[in-house]
Amino acid sequence: MSSETKSRVAVVTGGTKGIGKGIARGFANAGYAVLVVSRNAAEADAVAAEIGNGASGFAADVSDQASSEAMAAAALDRYGRIDALLANAGIFPAAKLSDMTAEDFDHVMGVNVRGTFLSVKAVLPAMKAANKGRIILTSSITGPITGYPGWSHYGASKAAQLGFMRTAAIELAPFNITMNAVMPGNIMTEGLDGLGQEYLDKMSASIPMKRLGTVDDIAGAALYFASDAAGYVTGQQIVVDGGQVLPESLGALEAMEG
């Protein structure tokens, strides 16, 4: 725990699984009191108890304005401040265009984009009052840089987050509030457990570093954006993917081995 982060407060949406849980744990280990937010209250409480350092759970649906406002109010009631928002909540159901319905598309955009907007809007009064804040979005390489069949709605939502970020960062800069984004590549989470070792090996083979990322890799990038060292960085994104987007073809990876 550093003197810089001691007593600071972070709100982590989608904080009970995968990358979100890794971020929540990383911030707690760095000394933050963390409000772990999930639609499931029991899961949020369990993760909060697991990561410790005064963390607590809260149930909220980030796509609902009243629920997002209640989330921010809970953080202020319990901790008296909000130093960082980790807008991580998101969904990624797969559907090819021929099968995707308008409702499927709207649901992904509602959680991933509307949820980002409402989470950010909810914490702004507290951050503006403090004249300081750090907002970190969890975007993705899928959409802004790459594509994958079945995820056109997800990719659109992740690209939209970055468009939202760039203008919002301008508006928030006078209040000493920064907004940046982490763009994960393939990260090993419990969601990949059932895919089998052969599939995981193929995924790893497409990455120059020859391994999947960890949730700690993402938490580290988020902690940088939340730190005082990043106080003059806003409206930016960082790709955390082990170099996955760098090769122009599979031949480039094969040439590494020659």
C-alpha positions, -999 to +999 in steps of 0.1 A: +000+000+000+015+033-010+010+067+007-004+079-026-034+055-026-040+050+011-076+061+018-086+065-018-118+051-031-125+032-063-159+021-078-155-009-100-185-019-121-188-055-133-164-062-105-172-098-096-158-118-125-129-119-149-112-086-156-134-067-133-126-089-103-089-086-112-092-048-113-111-047-080-084-069-063-056-049-079-070-016-065-076-031-031-040-044-030-028-010-039-046+005-009-080+016-023-113+010-006-133-006-034-170-005-040-175-038-059-206-034-082-225-062-098-261-069-106-259-097-081-256-085-045-244-118-030-216-120-056-206-084-050-205-089-012-185-122-016-158-105-038-156-075-014-150-099+015-124-117-005-103-087-015-106-069+018-092-034+027-126-021+036-142-032+003-180-035+001-204-048-024-233-031-041-260-043-065-266-020-095-277-022-131-254+003-149-278+006-178-304+021-155-299+058-145-315+055-110-295+024-102-262+041-113-270+071-092-277+048-062-243+033-068-225+066-066-246+076-035-236+043-018-199+050-024-202+085-009-223+073+020-198+045+029-165+062+021-172+100+017-155+103-017-150+088-051-115+090-065-117+065-094-144+049-115-135+017-133-163+015-159-158-022-166-193-037-167-200-052-201-215-082-219-203-101-250-229-125-263-221-139-297-245-136-327-238-136-364-255-108-383-280-131-400-292-143-366-288-111-346-320-093-337-325-056-330-331-065-294-297-083-293-280-053-306-298-028-283-290-050-253-253-050-259-252-013-266-274-006-236-251-023-212-217-015-227-223+021-240-253+035-221-239+018-190-206+035-194-223+069-199-246+065-169-218+053-146-196+082-156-225+107-152-233+093-117-199+099-102-193+134-117-209+155-090-185+140-064-155+143-086-163+178-096-168+188-060-133+174-052-118+190-083-102+157-091-111+123-105-099+093-125-122+075-149-109+044-166-130+025-192-125-011-201-127-012-239-112-039-261-091-045-291-122-060-307-140-032-325-115-004-323-087-024-339-098-059-348-130-078-356-143-113-349-173-130-364-203-129-341-192-098-322-202-070-345-225-055-318-198-060-291-172-045-314-194-015-321-200-009-284-162-010-276-154+015-304-183+037-292-167+038-257-136+054-272-156+080-292-175+089-260-142+091-240-125+116-263-151+143-261-160+136-224-123+139-216-123+174-231-154+184-211-140+171-178-104+184-181-112+217-165-123+199-133-090+179-131-109+147-141-091+124-165-107+097-186-087+070-203-093+035-215-076+001-213-080-022-244-074-058-234-065-085-259-071-122-251-071-124-213-073-157-193-105-155-173-130-181-160-150-175-191-123-194-211-122-224-188-145-246-209-129-240-243-102-267-239-065-266-240-062-270-277-082-238-282-062-219-256-030-230-273-042-217-306-050-184-290-016-182-274+001-190-307-014-159-323+003-136-297+039-126-301+045-131-263+031-166-267+007-164-237-027-151-228-028-120-207-038-121-170-063-099-152-034-085-133-020-072-166-052-052-170-053-041-134-017-027-137-026-006-167-058+007-149-037+016-118-014+036-139-042+057-153-056+062-118-022+073-104-008+107-099+018+098-125-009+099-151-023+132-140-015+149-173-028+120-194-064+121-206-085+109-236-060+081-243-061+044-246-035+017-240-036-017-257-027-046-234-025-076-256+011-091-256+015-077-291-014-095-306-024-067-330+011-061-343+017-090-369+004-082-403-001-120-410+006-154-395+037-154-416+051-126-394+048-149-364+063-178-383+093-156-393+100-150-356+109-186-353+131-188-383 
